Amino acid sequence: MKKIEAIIRTTKFEDVKAALEGIGMVSMTVTEVKGRGQQRGIKQQWRGAEYMVDLIPKTKVEMVVEDEKADAVISTLAEAARTGQIGDGKIFVVPVERTIRVRTGEEGDTAL
């Protein structure tokens, strides 16, 4: 099993969710996060004054999937989240050692 964590633009979340549903992936955890990458924030103007926002709001999507589905999920996520601009985000893939469904005690792939 793999845990896939994607940090994406908040404006692209609905596109990502729809694309994942399109390939049958509906289970996910979504968190509003803030961060910065290569762009180191953005300059904005408010009432004529310019100020720097160095932590940009993003959306974090987390999923645990079977190994054989990981590549399809990753490519779908990347395609749906891409705008071609700096700040599109990152995808991290981490091996999952063990999964337990709390309600039933099931383990492994059946616990997904």
Phi and psi restraints in degrees (value plus and minus 20) as a CYANA .aco file:
   2 LYS   PHI    -149.3  -109.3
   2 LYS   PSI     122.0   162.0
   3 LYS   PHI    -119.8   -79.8
   3 LYS   PSI     104.7   144.7
   4 ILE   PHI    -130.1   -90.1
   4 ILE   PSI     101.4   141.4
   5 GLU   PHI    -135.8   -95.8
   5 GLU   PSI     104.7   144.7
   6 ALA   PHI    -142.3  -102.3
   6 ALA   PSI     108.1   148.1
   7 ILE   PHI    -123.5   -83.5
   7 ILE   PSI      96.1   136.1
   8 ILE   PHI    -150.4  -110.4
   8 ILE   PSI     148.3   188.3
   9 ARG   PHI     -84.1   -44.1
   9 ARG   PSI     117.2   157.2
  10 THR   PHI     -79.9   -39.9
  10 THR   PSI     -54.4   -14.4
  11 THR   PHI     -88.5   -48.5
  11 THR   PSI     -37.0     3.0
  12 LYS   PHI    -118.0   -78.0
  12 LYS   PSI     -21.3    18.7
  13 PHE   PHI     -80.4   -40.4
  13 PHE   PSI     -66.0   -26.0
  14 GLU   PHI     -82.1   -42.1
  14 GLU   PSI     -57.1   -17.1
  15 ASP   PHI     -84.2   -44.2
  15 ASP   PSI     -63.0   -23.0
  16 VAL   PHI     -84.8   -44.8
  16 VAL   PSI     -66.0   -26.0
  17 LYS   PHI     -80.1   -40.1
  17 LYS   PSI     -65.6   -25.6
  18 ALA   PHI     -83.9   -43.9
  18 ALA   PSI     -60.9   -20.9
  19 ALA   PHI     -85.3   -45.3
  19 ALA   PSI     -61.1   -21.1
  20 LEU   PHI     -86.6   -46.6
  20 LEU   PSI     -60.6   -20.6
  21 GLU   PHI     -82.1   -42.1
  21 GLU   PSI     -54.1   -14.1
  22 GLY   PHI     -83.0   -43.0
  22 GLY   PSI     -45.5    -5.5
  23 ILE   PHI    -123.9   -83.9
  23 ILE   PSI      -6.5    33.5
  24 GLY   PHI      67.4   107.4
  24 GLY   PSI      -8.7    31.3
  25 MET   PHI    -121.5   -81.5
  25 MET   PSI      86.5   126.5
  26 VAL   PHI    -132.8   -92.8
  26 VAL   PSI     -40.1    -0.1
  27 SER   PHI    -104.4   -64.4
  27 SER   PSI     105.4   145.4
  28 MET   PHI    -180.8  -140.8
  28 MET   PSI     138.8   178.8
  29 THR   PHI    -134.4   -94.4
  29 THR   PSI     112.3   152.3
  30 VAL   PHI    -143.3  -103.3
  30 VAL   PSI     111.9   151.9
  31 THR   PHI    -152.7  -112.7
  31 THR   PSI     119.9   159.9
  32 GLU   PHI    -104.4   -64.4
  32 GLU   PSI     105.5   145.5
  33 VAL   PHI    -150.2  -110.2
  33 VAL   PSI     149.4   189.4
  34 LYS   PHI    -148.1  -108.1
  34 LYS   PSI     126.3   166.3
  35 GLY   PHI    -191.1  -151.1
  35 GLY   PSI    -196.7  -156.7
  36 ARG   PHI    -171.6  -131.6
  36 ARG   PSI     133.1   173.1
  37 GLY   PHI    -149.4  -109.4
  37 GLY   PSI    -155.9  -115.9
  38 GLN   PHI     -79.4   -39.4
  38 GLN   PSI     -52.1   -12.1
  39 GLN   PHI     -94.9   -54.9
  39 GLN   PSI     -34.8     5.2
  40 ARG   PHI      35.0    75.0
  40 ARG   PSI      13.3    53.3
  41 GLY   PHI      79.7   119.7
  41 GLY   PSI    -198.3  -158.3
  42 ILE   PHI    -156.4  -116.4
  42 ILE   PSI     133.1   173.1
  43 LYS   PHI    -112.2   -72.2
  43 LYS   PSI     114.8   154.8
  44 GLN   PHI    -150.6  -110.6
  44 GLN   PSI     142.4   182.4
  45 GLN   PHI    -138.7   -98.7
  45 GLN   PSI     120.8   160.8
  46 TRP   PHI    -163.8  -123.8
  46 TRP   PSI     100.0   140.0
  47 ARG   PHI      31.8    71.8
  47 ARG   PSI      21.6    61.6
  48 GLY   PHI      63.6   103.6
  48 GLY   PSI     -30.4     9.6
  49 ALA   PHI    -118.3   -78.3
  49 ALA   PSI     117.9   157.9
  50 GLU   PHI    -115.4   -75.4
  50 GLU   PSI     116.3   156.3
  51 TYR   PHI    -162.7  -122.7
  51 TYR   PSI     139.3   179.3
  52 MET   PHI    -122.5   -82.5
  52 MET   PSI     108.3   148.3
  53 VAL   PHI    -126.2   -86.2
  53 VAL   PSI      88.3   128.3
  54 ASP   PHI    -116.9   -76.9
  54 ASP   PSI     -31.4     8.6
  55 LEU   PHI    -137.1   -97.1
  55 LEU   PSI      95.1   135.1
  56 ILE   PHI    -118.8   -78.8
  56 ILE   PSI     115.0   155.0
  57 PRO   PHI     -83.6   -43.6
  57 PRO   PSI     113.2   153.2
  58 LYS   PHI    -156.0  -116.0
  58 LYS   PSI     153.5   193.5
  59 THR   PHI    -140.5  -100.5
  59 THR   PSI     113.0   153.0
  60 LYS   PHI    -127.0   -87.0
  60 LYS   PSI     104.4   144.4
  61 VAL   PHI    -133.0   -93.0
  61 VAL   PSI     106.0   146.0
  62 GLU   PHI    -141.4  -101.4
  62 GLU   PSI     117.4   157.4
  63 MET   PHI    -165.2  -125.2
  63 MET   PSI     126.2   166.2
  64 VAL   PHI    -134.5   -94.5
  64 VAL   PSI     105.2   145.2
  65 VAL   PHI    -152.6  -112.6
  65 VAL   PSI     140.3   180.3
  66 GLU   PHI     -84.2   -44.2
  66 GLU   PSI     130.3   170.3
  67 ASP   PHI     -72.6   -32.6
  67 ASP   PSI     -62.5   -22.5
  68 GLU   PHI     -90.7   -50.7
  68 GLU   PSI     -36.9     3.1
  69 LYS   PHI    -116.0   -76.0
  69 LYS   PSI     -30.8     9.2
  70 ALA   PHI     -79.1   -39.1
  70 ALA   PSI     -67.4   -27.4
  71 ASP   PHI     -81.7   -41.7
  71 ASP   PSI     -60.5   -20.5
  72 ALA   PHI     -85.7   -45.7
  72 ALA   PSI     -60.5   -20.5
  73 VAL   PHI     -85.7   -45.7
  73 VAL   PSI     -64.3   -24.3
  74 ILE   PHI     -82.7   -42.7
  74 ILE   PSI     -66.8   -26.8
  75 SER   PHI     -87.3   -47.3
  75 SER   PSI     -57.4   -17.4
  76 THR   PHI     -84.7   -44.7
  76 THR   PSI     -65.3   -25.3
  77 LEU   PHI     -79.2   -39.2
  77 LEU   PSI     -70.1   -30.1
  78 ALA   PHI     -81.5   -41.5
  78 ALA   PSI     -64.0   -24.0
  79 GLU   PHI     -85.1   -45.1
  79 GLU   PSI     -63.5   -23.5
  80 ALA   PHI     -91.3   -51.3
  80 ALA   PSI     -49.2    -9.2
  81 ALA   PHI    -108.9   -68.9
  81 ALA   PSI     -34.5     5.5
  82 ARG   PHI     -94.2   -54.2
  82 ARG   PSI     110.5   150.5
  83 THR   PHI    -135.6   -95.6
  83 THR   PSI     -37.7     2.3
  84 GLY   PHI      71.1   111.1
  84 GLY   PSI     -17.4    22.6
  85 GLN   PHI    -127.1   -87.1
  85 GLN   PSI     137.2   177.2
  86 ILE   PHI     -79.3   -39.3
  86 ILE   PSI     117.1   157.1
  87 GLY   PHI      82.2   122.2
  87 GLY   PSI     -13.4    26.6
  88 ASP   PHI     -85.9   -45.9
  88 ASP   PSI     -47.5    -7.5
  89 GLY   PHI     100.8   140.8
  89 GLY   PSI    -186.9  -146.9
  90 LYS   PHI    -161.7  -121.7
  90 LYS   PSI     135.0   175.0
  91 ILE   PHI    -144.1  -104.1
  91 ILE   PSI     110.3   150.3
  92 PHE   PHI    -136.5   -96.5
  92 PHE   PSI     118.0   158.0
  93 VAL   PHI    -142.1  -102.1
  93 VAL   PSI     105.2   145.2
  94 VAL   PHI    -149.7  -109.7
  94 VAL   PSI     115.8   155.8
  95 PRO   PHI     -87.9   -47.9
  95 PRO   PSI     123.6   163.6
  96 VAL   PHI    -128.4   -88.4
  96 VAL   PSI     102.1   142.1
  97 GLU   PHI     -97.9   -57.9
  97 GLU   PSI     -58.4   -18.4
  98 ARG   PHI    -176.2  -136.2
  98 ARG   PSI     122.9   162.9
  99 THR   PHI    -151.5  -111.5
  99 THR   PSI     112.6   152.6
 100 ILE   PHI    -149.4  -109.4
 100 ILE   PSI     108.0   148.0
 101 ARG   PHI    -102.2   -62.2
 101 ARG   PSI      99.8   139.8
 102 VAL   PHI     -81.1   -41.1
 102 VAL   PSI     -64.7   -24.7
 103 ARG   PHI     -79.5   -39.5
 103 ARG   PSI     -63.4   -23.4
 104 THR   PHI    -132.5   -92.5
 104 THR   PSI     -36.5     3.5
 105 GLY   PHI      63.9   103.9
 105 GLY   PSI     -18.3    21.7
 106 GLU   PHI     -80.5   -40.5
 106 GLU   PSI     130.1   170.1
 107 GLU   PHI    -148.1  -108.1
 107 GLU   PSI     140.8   180.8
 108 GLY   PHI      56.9    96.9
 108 GLY   PSI    -169.6  -129.6
 109 ASP   PHI     -80.4   -40.4
 109 ASP   PSI     -50.8   -10.8
 110 THR   PHI     -90.4   -50.4
 110 THR   PSI     -36.9     3.1
 111 ALA   PHI    -104.5   -64.5
 111 ALA   PSI     -27.5    12.5
